[in-house]
Amino acid sequence: MNTIFGLVFAYLFFVKKKDIVRPSTACETLFGERLINGWLGKLIDVLFIVGFVCGVTTCIGVNFPTIIGLVTKLFGFKQSLGLSAVVIMSWPILWHFYCIQA
């Protein structure tokens, strides 16, 4: 699903030469410039952000038991609340170092 949005944003930015790339800009031809620059555009942008955050959160939540299972098998730890807290707290730090390397 994110690929579709990425293609839409790339089209708006590179082909249509839009300076501001927001989700509501993709709907400009459907609703018109006046509505998109008003309340409807803000509503579309907010709903997109909420949907995106919920999608990422769901992904992490569904994969979290798998990661805890891998950590317990790999290092021989017992599954506990403390281990879960350590994994959750270390996730952003590990992601940060991964993004620096990439």
Secondary structure, 3 states (H helix, E strand, C coil): CHHHHHHHHHHHHHHCCCCCCCHHHHHHHHHCHHHHCCHHHHHHHHHHHHHHHHHHHHHHHHHHHHHHHHHHHHHCCCCCHHHHHHHHHHHHHHHHHHHHHC
